[in-house]
């Protein structure tokens, strides 16, 4: 299973406040999201609300450990290399001791070097064993981390599906009100709305205006130039009258 795209990060968070979706026109989002936000502003809740909360809590509770397998492997490689080097040194020193004994030469210094090298070799072997054990533990932790990532991805996929279900349910819930609101948006033919969001074939901007109109917002709506021009060109009603909301105009549309 692959991870979710970055654009899906918003799906893991609680639904945005209605004002965060509908505080400007154009909204820059889909009709289904607009209608779901309008529904939430009117106090509507989806039947999967509890599932959404539970899934978000389960996802938040999953902590995936970062495991440095490369570092553990490097430690084993270095310990093994040092062990092999010392094995060769011990073998060479033993050969030197045997050679000296064969000719009845002094062996005290050679035996001292051999004893020191053997002690170093013993320590190196202990370090190599510890490094291998640490690598095995790291592999086990990495496997658990992979399992946790897989579990989190599965939960995130379920959360995205539940979020889509919630948006669909809420959008359908307020669609009759939306369809009625289209009648008051200048230049729109209400019958083109169909029975649900997927059947809407009218202008996208008009849909945003109607979605804002049916919402119960606590903040003013910023009317962009495109939306202001649309209303100015198609009727004599003020934006406030069409939207039934307080309107601010960051930019004034040129006269039509």
Phi, psi and omega in degrees: 000138180262161181286163179284145176298160180298328180295346180269002182302324181298335182293340184273346182265162175302156181302138180294156176299146180308322180296331180290338180265321190248019183276001177208151177229123004294152183277336182077017179224186185275161177299319181298319178292321177300312182293322177297319178295318178299318179297316180296325179295337180264012176085010180281147177229145179278161180288347181257016183302314181296322178298319180299314179297318181295318181295318178297321179295318180296319180295316181296332183280349182273118175250120182263118182289140174269120185246127180268078178293323181298318179295321179293320178294321180296321179297318178296317181297316180293319179294320179294320179296318178295322178297316180296321179298317181288327175300318179294321179293316179299317179299319180294318180293322176297320177297323179294319179296315180298319181296318180294319179294326181298330181252012178057038177272168179296131182241359185301312182295318180295321178293324177297317178297320180295317180297318179295316181294321179296321178294318178297321179296319179299317178296320180295321177296319177298318179294320179295318178297317179296321180294319179295320178293321178295322178295320179296318177296322179295322178296320178296318178294322179295322178294319177295321179297320177298318178298319180293321177297317178299317179296318179296318179297321178296317178294321179295323177295317177296322179295317178300318179297318179294322179296320178296319178299317181296315179299317180298314182297314181292321180296318178296323183300319183260006184297321176302319178295321178297314181299321178292322181294331179301332181296335181263000176270120183305137173079020182243142178258101186307322182301342180284000182284334181071196185264349182199171183306323182290345181260357180292128182236008181278183180299139182295320181296320179298322178297319179296319179297318180292323179296319178295321182300322183274355180276157175248090188260149179263355183234159178292156180256128177276121183263115179286169182301316182299315180292319179298318180295319179305310182292321181293325183281341190244006179179175182256356180284144180288157176304322180298322181290323181288316185273341185056037179217159171291134186239138171244150184238087179303324178230138179272135177283143177294154178300139181290000000 
